[in-house]
């Protein structure tokens, strides 16, 4: 297939590098043809692979798949200059982040944890255990050798420390997820876990985790 | 520490089982003392460990830590009967789920992907690649032996199949995340990834993943 990547920033360039190693044709689309070509040439020079560059409309014209790799705020503008996308597959690789990357500009209001904190003013609330299927407790806190990660978020450091010790004492791996308002992310994390486990049939012996690249 | 678990359902019972194996004292709080005792006795009988049962107010009174393990909709009610929580640590293990578990009742409006789909009516939008730090493309799609998981969500099955093949061809592990509206969960997943990588100092060679218990 012909894949058009709209955006020549870190994400667009990174995607072009990995996709250029596949059997798919990759074209990078930029505001100007010159900018698109420069981005593609830089990748080929440094990295090899098969990447061409062009302006957005030209890059999109012959594409089967169009990857939007621009800031979300620019997507409306980019779509307007892209020409017809009818019948093409559009991959949305964007995130509706605030300018300081600290939050989302869509679907971002409150959380159960924050609502609960309003009701228990004198007590520090820590979000925790909300992404662990109850069936996991029955089978034990480890998947083979690997402890299930339990995310905790709160605004009171002493309370967070105590909770992390409880999580680890129970055999889980306590993962600091930041301030209480990050419950706005931990609750959707649980919702996605439920979607995967039930709607998508993966069952309840699954859990979200953050994995890291081992040091070389 | 004394830990009070409010709620005797699957989550409360599961937490009581794992916490009863720690050095912490565990008391389960239910609507009535009889119900709390029955829940605790069942755990001790089946599972051993040190768990007591009582009514909510009594269970909370001497607790250092109170775990809310009831449906979110019941939390206001439970807090009202719990008595003073001042100075105690409250662990919120709830999720503000809709009755059919299909979504969230807080912080749940729209997503970049859905807004983009409105703008490109003729083209199926697939959410993908939004949880991969650009720096991961530079280092390669695998962490050691393990391919980084790339989540994709959309409403057009053919488009999703094509995108999953592209993801796998690039060396990642394509994970079906369901319909396009699940971008409402994938975008917060990216926001949490950014919080962990930047605000919490874990760096950019990290990625969210779903892990599974190996079959025994």
Interface residues (C-beta under 8 A of the other chain):
Chain A: X1 X3 X9 X10 X11 X13 X14 X15 X17 X18 X19 X21 X22 X23 X24 X64 X65 X66 X67 X68 X69 X72 X75 X76 X79 X84 X85 X86 X87 X88 X89 X90 X91 X92 X93 X94 X95 X96 X97 X101 X102 X103 X104 X106 X107 X108 X109 X110 X111 X112 X113 X115 X116 X119 X120 X122 X123 X124 X125 X126 X127 X128 X129 X130 X132 X134 X135 X136 X137 X138 X139 X140 X141 X143 X144 X146 X148 X156 X159 X162 X163 X166 X169 X170 X171 X172 X175 X176 X177 X178 X182 X183 X184 X185 X186 X187 X188 X189 X190 X191 X192 X193 X194 X195 X196 X198 X199 X200 X202 X205 X206 X207 X208 X209 X210 X211 X212 X213 X214
Chain B: X1 X3 X9 X10 X11 X13 X14 X15 X17 X18 X19 X21 X22 X23 X24 X64 X65 X66 X67 X68 X69 X72 X75 X76 X79 X84 X85 X86 X87 X88 X89 X90 X91 X92 X93 X94 X95 X96 X97 X101 X102 X103 X104 X106 X107 X108 X109 X110 X111 X112 X113 X115 X116 X119 X120 X122 X123 X124 X125 X126 X127 X128 X129 X130 X132 X134 X135 X136 X137 X138 X139 X140 X141 X143 X144 X146 X148 X156 X159 X162 X163 X166 X169 X170 X171 X172 X175 X176 X177 X178 X182 X183 X184 X185 X186 X187 X188 X189 X190 X191 X192 X193 X194 X195 X196 X198 X199 X200 X202 X205 X206 X207 X208 X209 X210 X211 X212 X213 X214
